[in-house]
């Protein structure tokens, strides 16, 4: 018999539950315990069994985050298939990431349903440089063009980040204290509570470090660049009646630090006393209402950023921007086999910049409407079709679509396929910057497709997957002396492999490999995207209460960056990280983490340093 996935009535989860294919029904362990199927939310904007999801998705759980131990979201995202990460120096420095060769301006990032892309940036794009993992309970990485469900910018994919939920009734506190190399200190405290009417969570996290030189130390730069960041976040839900539930989330983060830059005379990257100070705010609230077979969600969200920089030879700059969004999502269960969704949203972005290059001010409105059908003609087959139209205040109508299919060919074997289109509107800076803007720009458009297979074997202890992908972007916007439309098509082709294997009850292996051939419209390789990216990990519990893990990351085929110079630049590198933890009691453990254990000298952005061998010691627990 078919079974309906439980309604996930959480602030970050869409409200309508999709019937779960029989092939993905509950399984039982040897001791008779029930094992629920893994649920994916981002792929269809409704809780869906992983085996019924046609798009390619990776899930990072709270357990994964704790085991990894590193403080920033970029750290753990770099271990996922299809994602490449770069950073121009120590903690807090300008960073970049790409999904399937599409840089971050082509990726939508939501934190508890709040889009965190910076509207004041040269391209509207999210920054994950200072996003601490303390207070993060789950990350879903959705790959491929998803504009049909999420609107513009979701060309390369979507990263959906949610806060942890209370796991039992009553109050529960968690804490973390850590110190280590580069004068680093880290602390976090979370309080969560739950009863039969709702739940809440509150997290305060802080990290400060003296850092190291952003400009490559091997090139003669020695002045360290420090960082200080504090984040406060809160979430909550309340079941007002049997048919009405309320939800809300909010955060604020303050960051300050130092960075290096280019000498205006020699044009060489060098130590400089540049500083930045950034404050961001975000909030979202709404309600879920059930009326018979119709589920409704209405939400409003707000995001604000205020960023100041002061650079040698250039002076002070200020960047302020905000985003207001109203959204509706409805779902109608026609039958156990068919779910229809209808959504609408309206967004206004504003950006104001004051800098020595000139002042920029502008705003843009986007109104979107979309529909999606999720159909299970067979217990083992799920098909989806989505259409969307966005009406941009500058560029008018922008239609997009997506088709996906998931087929459980036999127990443990799932085939997936998807194809989608997307678009990215020019940013306010690209359009209106007095020095570099171009008001004649048009939106970039994209087509993506993927085909994959997933196999579970060894009585569920092992899982492997392989996915072929392509992404084409037309009307690419590039910078020469100003922003210009580039004729031709930017292309990305590749393969993603991933696997895990529980060798024994105490030893497990993980691995991910991505081959990405990403090229711009002139057929030149995209910089900072390695051709080969391999991550291997092993975790073991050699004795009760003691856990150890080792991770190896290998990147090769990094294209040269012709406008930068550094004696330490290499096109490949291998980094080894290790960790060990010991549970002192059932509620507390101490741990030791070593990053870049072999002291590999490498760069992910040409001319900028990365961490040498570093050691961190900490304690974490609950009460």
Secondary structure, DSSP 8 states (H G I E B T S, - for coil): --EE------TTS-S-B-EE-GGG--EE-TTS-EE---EE-TTTTSBEEGGG--SEEEEEEHHHHHHH--SBHHHHHTTSTTEEEEESSSTTS-EEEEETTEEGGGEEEEETTEE-EETTSSS-EE--TT-BSTT--EEEEEES--HHHH-TTTTSEEEEEE-----SSEEEEEEEEEEETTTEEEEEEEEEEEETTEEEEEEEEEEEEEEE-SB-GGGT----EEEEEEEEEEEEEEE-SSSEEEEEEEEEEEEEEEEEEE-TTT--EEEEEEEEEEEEEEEEEEEEEEETTEEEEEEEEEEEEEEEEEETTTEEEEEEEEEEEEEEEEEEEEETTEEEEEEEEEEEEEEEEE-TT--EEEEEEEEEEEEEEEEEEETTEEEEEEEEEEEETTTEEEEEEEEEEEEEEETTEEEEEEEEEEEE---HHHHH-TTT--TT---EEEEEEEEEEEEEETTTTEEEEEEEEEEEEEEEEEESSSEEEEEEEEEEEEEEEEEEEE-SSSEEEEEEEEEEEEE-TTS-B-TT--SEEEEEEEEEEEETTEEEEEEEEEEE-----TT---TT--S-EEEEEEEEEEEEETTEEEEEEEESTT-----SSTTB----SEEEEEEEEE-
